[in-house]
Amino acid sequence: MAGPKPWYPAPPTLGVHLMSPASTTPIFAIASGKGGVGKTSLTLNLATLLAKQGQRVLLLDGDTGLANLDVQLNVQPQKDLAHVLAGQATLAEIALPIPQLSTGKGSVTLLPGRAGHAGLTNVTQPQLTQLLTDLRDLPIDATVVLIDVAAGVAPAQLIMCAQSTATVLVSTPDPSSLTDAYALIKLLWQQHGTANTRLLVNQASKTEGQQVHTRLSTAAENFLKLPPLPLLGIVPTDKLFSTAVRSQAIATLTYPQSTAVEALEAVLPKLLIPSQKAA
């Protein structure tokens, strides 16, 4: 096997080029080995923060089993990814602008999924590859793409991560979360030859977050012979952030001064390296 690819940028595998073959638009797969680590809430808040900075965000609900971004955003799509896979709609036709997350030049556009739909739950690799390929022809002038990937290490999750510019791996200090996070890193490298992961530790103190980073990075270096794992940031446990999640609100909008939101704001410059300036 050839040596590891750099953590960033990592070219898409399987011949897939998202948005356009020559595009520099970054695509970030927000993933986690274990569910319940706050991945979707972090994704929504990152999208909102990026829009506040003037970025045009395309948000894809990549959870093919339990999609819920539409629920979190309190919107009711007329069509979704299930229609696309069934040949009943195009990606452009299901694209749903989210005005409440758009400010000034920044915007968020959702490509919604559907929870519990057999056509999505049983999506095949060719279907998923075609779906991701179709993003390049989508007539939406996005400056950044976020994919909210389902938790776990199933083939669909691995494909989405492998074909993205970089994977943002969300983990907490919980031992099972750490174990599953390492499994995701390992399978991405062993099955797809990609090592494009960056770590975002959630619900942790600074010390806990650094310990999580050290353990995962050391394991990847020692057992997989990969480069050091970049740390995007550590998001602390925050009552205000949790309150926003329970009320289906975006903490960035309702509690902009919360410690979790401030931590996510510090993540953005690292996330966008090499920098992509909003128009």
KENUTOR-93660 format. One record per residue (C-alpha): residue number from 1; chain; y, z, x. Coordinates in pm, whole numbers, plus 50000, padded with zeros to 5 digits. Layout:
   pos   unit       y       z       x
   NUM      A       Y       Z       X
...
//
This chain:
   pos   unit       y       z       x
     1      A   50000   50000   50000
     2      A   50345   49913   50125
     3      A   50590   50186   50213
     4      A   50793   50358   49941
     5      A   51078   50179   49776
     6      A   51413   50359   49796
     7      A   51494   50612   49528
     8      A   51796   50399   49434
     9      A   51822   50120   49356
    10      A   51468   50017   49267
    11      A   51415   49662   49142
    12      A   51233   49622   48810
    13      A   50860   49554   48833
    14      A   50650   49301   48640
    15      A   50920   49037   48687
    16      A   51148   49197   48430
    17      A   51526   49189   48474
    18      A   51717   49393   48222
    19      A   52050   49271   48078
    20      A   52063   48963   48306
    21      A   51887   48850   48624
    22      A   52200   48892   48837
    23      A   52346   49186   48648
    24      A   52450   49502   48827
    25      A   52438   49696   48501
    26      A   52238   50011   48580
    27      A   51952   50111   48351
    28      A   51852   50477   48356
    29      A   51529   50599   48201
    30      A   51573   50963   48099
    31      A   51221   51103   48118
    32      A   51021   51424   48138
    33      A   50659   51505   48202
    34      A   50666   51780   47940
    35      A   50825   51792   47597
    36      A   51074   52057   47493
    37      A   51285   52047   47808
    38      A   51603   51929   47634
    39      A   51578   51565   47743
    40      A   51714   51404   47427
    41      A   52009   51644   47403
    42      A   52096   51577   47766
    43      A   52072   51202   47704
    44      A   52312   51216   47410
    45      A   52561   51427   47601
    46      A   52541   51203   47907
    47      A   52607   50902   47684
    48      A   52907   51076   47530
    49      A   53049   51179   47868
    50      A   53006   50827   48003
    51      A   53188   50685   47700
    52      A   53472   50933   47754
    53      A   53506   50789   48104
    54      A   53543   50440   47960
    55      A   53184   50322   48000
    56      A   53023   50102   47736
    57      A   52688   50270   47685
    58      A   52381   50107   47535
    59      A   52142   50380   47419
    60      A   51780   50280   47358
    61      A   51547   50519   47176
    62      A   51238   50463   47387
    63      A   51024   50730   47223
    64      A   50765   50503   47064
    65      A   50596   50789   46881
    66      A   50860   51040   46774
    67      A   51194   50860   46793
    68      A   51476   51087   46675
    69      A   51808   50975   46820
    70      A   51909   50851   46475
    71      A   51839   51198   46332
    72      A   52033   51369   46609
    73      A   52327   51135   46550
    74      A   52301   51170   46171
    75      A   52283   50795   46113
    76      A   52049   50593   45894
    77      A   51965   50258   46053
    78      A   51873   49975   45820
    79      A   51653   49820   46090
    80      A   51496   49954   46409
    81      A   51258   49874   46694
    82      A   50965   49857   46453
    83      A   51131   49556   46288
    84      A   51185   49397   46630
    85      A   50819   49435   46729
    86      A   50712   49295   46393
    87      A   50932   48990   46443
    88      A   51154   49088   46150
    89      A   51473   49145   46351
    90      A   51626   49092   46693
    91      A   51763   49362   46919
    92      A   52114   49242   46841
    93      A   52048   49285   46469
    94      A   51941   49648   46503
    95      A   52225   49746   46740
    96      A   52422   50024   46573
    97      A   52768   50126   46703
    98      A   52820   50504   46703
    99      A   53195   50551   46635
   100      A   53190   50930   46668
   101      A   53088   50897   47033
   102      A   53334   50621   47117
   103      A   53674   50695   47268
   104      A   53934   50449   47391
   105      A   53763   50175   47590
   106      A   53437   50368   47598
   107      A   53167   50319   47338
   108      A   52807   50403   47251
   109      A   52574   50158   47079
   110      A   52230   50270   46961
   111      A   51909   50069   46952
   112      A   51715   50299   46716
   113      A   51343   50362   46700
   114      A   51135   50504   46417
   115      A   50920   50816   46414
   116      A   50552   50790   46331
   117      A   50536   50413   46288
   118      A   50200   50261   46386
   119      A   50362   49949   46528
   120      A   50559   50161   46774
   121      A   50297   50425   46842
   122      A   50045   50154   46933
   123      A   50285   49929   47123
   124      A   50105   49717   47382
   125      A   50219   49654   47738
   126      A   50300   49286   47666
   127      A   50506   49388   47362
   128      A   50694   49651   47558
   129      A   50753   49415   47850
   130      A   50891   49152   47613
   131      A   51109   49410   47442
   132      A   51263   49517   47771
   133      A   51301   49156   47880
   134      A   51493   49075   47561
   135      A   51760   49325   47664
   136      A   51895   49072   47915
   137      A   51999   48836   47636
   138      A   52150   49106   47418
   139      A   52512   49005   47340
   140      A   52647   49353   47403
   141      A   52885   49403   47693
   142      A   52729   49724   47820
   143      A   52826   49879   48153
   144      A   52536   50125   48156
   145      A   52206   50156   47969
   146      A   52031   50485   47891
   147      A   51671   50488   47768
   148      A   51551   50809   47604
   149      A   51187   50791   47709
   150      A   50916   50989   47532
   151      A   50785   51293   47716
   152      A   50459   51247   47902
   153      A   50290   50999   48133
   154      A   50142   50744   47893
   155      A   50157   50375   47994
   156      A   50462   50305   47775
   157      A   50662   50580   47942
   158      A   50563   50467   48290
   159      A   50657   50105   48219
   160      A   51002   50201   48094
   161      A   51063   50414   48400
   162      A   50926   50159   48646
   163      A   51142   49881   48505
   164      A   51463   50082   48514
   165      A   51714   50101   48796
   166      A   51633   50469   48829
   167      A   51448   50741   48642
   168      A   51630   51064   48562
   169      A   51349   51319   48556
   170      A   51430   51627   48347
   171      A   51244   51947   48430
   172      A   51288   52317   48369
   173      A   51164   52603   48591
   174      A   50864   52645   48360
   175      A   50544   52598   48567
   176      A   50392   52350   48321
   177      A   50714   52148   48323
   178      A   50701   52136   48703
   179      A   50337   52028   48703
   180      A   50400   51749   48453
   181      A   50715   51636   48634
   182      A   50518   51593   48955
   183      A   50251   51400   48763
   184      A   50517   51155   48647
   185      A   50645   51104   49003
   186      A   50289   51055   49129
   187      A   50182   50805   48863
   188      A   50500   50601   48896
   189      A   50425   50561   49266
   190      A   50048   50516   49244
   191      A   50043   50280   48944
   192      A   50374   50095   48979
   193      A   50473   50138   49342
   194      A   50812   50275   49240
   195      A   50984   50583   49375
   196      A   51313   50554   49191
   197      A   51333   50907   49053
   198      A   51622   51154   49053
   199      A   51587   51512   48936
   200      A   51795   51686   48671
   201      A   51699   52051   48625
   202      A   51774   52196   48282
   203      A   51793   52552   48148
   204      A   51805   52704   48495
   205      A   52021   52918   48717
   206      A   52145   52768   49043
   207      A   51874   52949   49237
   208      A   51601   52846   48993
   209      A   51721   52486   48998
   210      A   51717   52472   49375
   211      A   51365   52615   49378
   212      A   51249   52349   49131
   213      A   51404   52079   49347
   214      A   51248   52213   49666
   215      A   50901   52238   49514
   216      A   50901   51889   49363
   217      A   51060   51719   49661
   218      A   50831   51892   49909
   219      A   50521   51800   49707
   220      A   50630   51436   49680
   221      A   50704   51418   50052
   222      A   50388   51594   50168
   223      A   50128   51449   49931
   224      A   50275   51109   49838
   225      A   50471   51045   50158
   226      A   50783   50967   49956
   227      A   51146   51011   50062
   228      A   51328   51334   49965
   229      A   51386   51360   49591
   230      A   51758   51341   49505
   231      A   51896   51624   49292
   232      A   52146   51508   49030
   233      A   52235   51855   48912
   234      A   52137   52185   48756
   235      A   52228   52250   48392
   236      A   52238   52622   48308
   237      A   52109   52786   47993
   238      A   52407   52787   47760
   239      A   52430   52949   47414
   240      A   52705   52710   47304
   241      A   52499   52408   47407
   242      A   52198   52547   47218
   243      A   52415   52611   46912
   244      A   52530   52249   46915
   245      A   52172   52123   46939
   246      A   52059   52334   46642
   247      A   52347   52207   46430
   248      A   52284   51842   46527
   249      A   52618   51830   46707
   250      A   52708   51692   47048
   251      A   52809   51981   47273
   252      A   53040   51753   47471
   253      A   53248   51708   47155
   254      A   53217   52051   46996
   255      A   53212   52274   47306
   256      A   53362   52065   47589
   257      A   53431   52373   47802
   258      A   53074   52504   47788
   259      A   52903   52558   48121
   260      A   52627   52309   48040
   261      A   52876   52033   47962
   262      A   53069   52107   48280
   263      A   52744   52080   48476
   264      A   52669   51744   48315
   265      A   53018   51619   48399
   266      A   52942   51692   48764
   267      A   52627   51480   48736
   268      A   52807   51157   48644
   269      A   52940   51059   48990
   270      A   52593   51102   49139
   271      A   52431   50917   48849
   272      A   52645   50609   48896
   273      A   52593   50570   49273
   274      A   52655   50299   49373
   275      A   52959   50336   49151
   276      A   53012   50107   48857
   277      A   53372   50111   48744
   278      A   53446   50077   48377
   279      A   53667   49786   48286
//
